[in-house]
Amino acid sequence: MASVRKRSWKNGDGSSTVKWAVDFFDANDKRQRRQFDTRREADDFRVEMESQLRLGTYRAEADKLTVKELAERYLAYCKARNERGEKMTSRTYQVYEGYVRNYICPDSEWHARKHNKPSHSHTFFRKGIGQKTLSQLTVGAINQFRDDLREAGLSASTRRKIITMLKVMLDYAIGQDLLAFNAAEDIQVISTRADEAKKIIPPPKEMVRELIDLGDERFRTIVLFAASTGVRAGELHALRWRHIDFERREVSIETRVDALGDEDVPKTTAGIRHIPLGEGLLSALRHWRQLTRFSQDDDLVFPNFLGKYWNHDGMVKAKWKPLFKRLAERWKEQRRNDMPKYFNWHALRHFAISCWIDAGLPPKTVQTFAGHASLQITMDRYGHLFRSERHNAAMDAITDGIKAERPAEKFKNQNRKWSDFGPK
């Protein structure tokens, strides 16, 4: 049990100091002491401490370790995982560090180094929580932090990622026995209607067909592959010839590469999957394998001219965007009234998935081919595309079962006059 006692002593200048001390033993039988200015503060702390000791939730480090110190420990842990190759790419580490040093524990010097270019302009966030101890990181404190992020103008998606990062850090603290309770566990980031995900509208088939037609030999095959398989950009650039089974007519997605050139397995087990390939795409791949200098099983299917990973941003700038310029010129020559509207590379994934749905593949199969972690993700993003004549037939049957008999049918069945249905 904790005890409260009064302490007083003389200072060097002759003045006196009075404090109220709370002494107690933690779960490891180590003596702890906290001092307060008033008896009331000490009693309140004693009651809270006895409750935590009784429940087994007290952690002495939580009163000393700040969020900033925890963040440094967690980043060091992530760095070590990256060096050991334990599902932590350099790009992922960069993202984590950005969330920590830009928002959770804002670092002005780090911010100045990272955002010293006009293209990287970024307002410094000043309401971080790095100075708080873990014991001060209550649900209310995290809710306030969430609201401060909103006031800073961050989107719901970004705020959600930052809170998730904080939650992961606190989970790490629990695993290190620095904390007993994750106050960020149930924090909700509420979106405005403007922040809500809009329904995905895939690009028009005719437009995708024309873009493929305008590409060179290599890039036509790349766009056709992306538009047919729906693979993510990182999966596309990590694809090797051994992953394509021409006899079984399928591609095996086993790896991905990030913007820094680090190759790793997909983020979730659902990302490891097999996707069937159509004969037209297989024919294009066979032809491309005959043309490329990099055709061995371990060679990349779509490398740069040195046989290395083709930087995705570089590919988009050099090959993808110019296709739209050429398409606009073609449409102008055809005297069309409209001009092609640009869509980003990821829209080809939406296009492929919409084609699967249009072809009648069931939702679970679409989820598997897309590599979504859950069916809910598939339905949340693409559920509005699952249309079927059977849906209309089902609704017709429901309506027929509940609708009232029409006056014309009564007249026919009962041989009554139309005037019988009018007002009396």
Secondary structure as the mmCIF struct_conf table of DSSP 4:
data_model
#
loop_
_struct_conf.conf_type_id
_struct_conf.id
_struct_conf.beg_label_comp_id
_struct_conf.beg_label_asym_id
_struct_conf.beg_label_seq_id
_struct_conf.end_label_comp_id
_struct_conf.end_label_asym_id
_struct_conf.end_label_seq_id
STRN STRN1 SER A 3 LYS A 10
TURN_TY1_P TURN_TY1_P1 GLY A 12 ASP A 13
BEND BEND1 GLY A 14 GLY A 14
STRN STRN2 SER A 16 PHE A 25
TURN_TY1_P TURN_TY1_P2 ALA A 27 ASN A 28
BEND BEND2 ASP A 29 ASP A 29
STRN STRN3 ARG A 31 PHE A 36
BEND BEND3 ASP A 37 THR A 38
HELX_RH_AL_P HELX_RH_AL_P1 ARG A 39 LEU A 55
TURN_TY1_P TURN_TY1_P3 GLY A 56 GLY A 56
HELX_RH_3T_P HELX_RH_3T_P1 ALA A 60 ASP A 63
TURN_TY1_P TURN_TY1_P4 LYS A 64 LYS A 64
STRN STRN4 THR A 66 THR A 66
HELX_RH_AL_P HELX_RH_AL_P2 VAL A 67 ARG A 84
TURN_TY1_P TURN_TY1_P5 GLY A 85 GLY A 85
BEND BEND4 GLU A 86 LYS A 87
HELX_RH_AL_P HELX_RH_AL_P3 SER A 90 TYR A 99
HELX_RH_PI_P HELX_RH_PI_P1 VAL A 100 ILE A 104
BEND BEND5 CYS A 105 CYS A 105
HELX_RH_AL_P HELX_RH_AL_P4 SER A 108 LYS A 114
TURN_TY1_P TURN_TY1_P6 HIS A 115 HIS A 115
BEND BEND6 LYS A 117 LYS A 117
HELX_RH_3T_P HELX_RH_3T_P2 PRO A 118 HIS A 120
HELX_LH_PP_P HELX_LH_PP_P1 THR A 123 PHE A 125
TURN_TY1_P TURN_TY1_P7 GLY A 130 GLN A 131
BEND BEND7 LYS A 132 LYS A 132
STRN STRN5 THR A 133 THR A 133
HELX_RH_3T_P HELX_RH_3T_P3 LEU A 134 GLN A 136
HELX_RH_AL_P HELX_RH_AL_P5 VAL A 139 GLU A 151
TURN_TY1_P TURN_TY1_P8 ALA A 152 GLY A 153
HELX_RH_AL_P HELX_RH_AL_P6 ALA A 156 GLY A 175
TURN_TY1_P TURN_TY1_P9 GLN A 176 ASP A 177
BEND BEND8 LEU A 178 LEU A 178
BEND BEND9 ALA A 180 ALA A 180
TURN_TY1_P TURN_TY1_P10 ALA A 183 ASP A 186
HELX_LH_PP_P HELX_LH_PP_P2 ILE A 190 THR A 192
TURN_TY1_P TURN_TY1_P11 ARG A 193 ASP A 195
BEND BEND10 GLU A 196 GLU A 196
HELX_LH_PP_P HELX_LH_PP_P3 ALA A 197 ILE A 200
HELX_LH_PP_P HELX_LH_PP_P4 PRO A 202 PRO A 204
HELX_RH_AL_P HELX_RH_AL_P7 LYS A 205 LEU A 214
BEND BEND11 GLY A 215 GLY A 215
HELX_RH_AL_P HELX_RH_AL_P8 GLU A 217 THR A 229
HELX_RH_AL_P HELX_RH_AL_P9 ALA A 233 HIS A 237
TURN_TY1_P TURN_TY1_P12 ALA A 238 ALA A 238
STRN STRN6 ARG A 240 ARG A 240
HELX_RH_3T_P HELX_RH_3T_P4 TRP A 241 HIS A 243
STRN STRN7 ILE A 244 ASP A 245
TURN_TY1_P TURN_TY1_P13 PHE A 246 ARG A 249
STRN STRN8 GLU A 250 ILE A 253
STRN STRN9 ARG A 256 VAL A 257
TURN_TY1_P TURN_TY1_P14 ALA A 259 LEU A 260
BEND BEND12 GLY A 261 GLY A 261
STRN STRN10 GLU A 263 ASP A 264
BEND BEND13 LYS A 267 THR A 268
HELX_RH_3T_P HELX_RH_3T_P5 THR A 269 GLY A 271
BEND BEND14 ILE A 272 ILE A 272
STRN STRN11 ARG A 273 PRO A 276
HELX_RH_AL_P HELX_RH_AL_P10 GLU A 279 LEU A 291
BEND BEND15 ARG A 293 ARG A 293
BEND BEND16 GLN A 296 GLN A 296
TURN_TY1_P TURN_TY1_P15 ASP A 297 ASP A 298
BEND BEND17 ASP A 299 ASP A 299
STRN STRN12 LEU A 300 LEU A 300
BEND BEND18 VAL A 301 PHE A 302
TURN_TY1_P TURN_TY1_P16 PHE A 305 LEU A 306
BEND BEND19 GLY A 307 LYS A 308
HELX_RH_AL_P HELX_RH_AL_P11 HIS A 312 MET A 315
HELX_RH_PI_P HELX_RH_PI_P2 VAL A 316 TRP A 320
HELX_RH_AL_P HELX_RH_AL_P12 LYS A 321 GLU A 333
TURN_TY1_P TURN_TY1_P17 GLN A 334 ARG A 335
BEND BEND20 ASN A 337 ASP A 338
HELX_LH_PP_P HELX_LH_PP_P5 PRO A 340 TYR A 342
TURN_TY1_P TURN_TY1_P18 TRP A 345 HIS A 346
HELX_RH_AL_P HELX_RH_AL_P13 ALA A 347 ASP A 358
TURN_TY1_P TURN_TY1_P19 ALA A 359 GLY A 360
HELX_RH_AL_P HELX_RH_AL_P14 PRO A 363 ALA A 370
TURN_TY1_P TURN_TY1_P20 GLY A 371 GLY A 371
BEND BEND21 ALA A 373 SER A 374
HELX_RH_AL_P HELX_RH_AL_P15 LEU A 375 TYR A 382
HELX_RH_3T_P HELX_RH_3T_P6 GLY A 383 LEU A 385
HELX_RH_AL_P HELX_RH_AL_P16 GLU A 389 ILE A 402
HELX_LH_PP_P HELX_LH_PP_P6 LYS A 403 ARG A 406
HELX_RH_AL_P HELX_RH_AL_P17 PRO A 407 GLN A 414
TURN_TY1_P TURN_TY1_P21 ASN A 415 ASN A 415
HELX_RH_3T_P HELX_RH_3T_P7 TRP A 418 PHE A 421
BEND BEND22 GLY A 422 GLY A 422
#
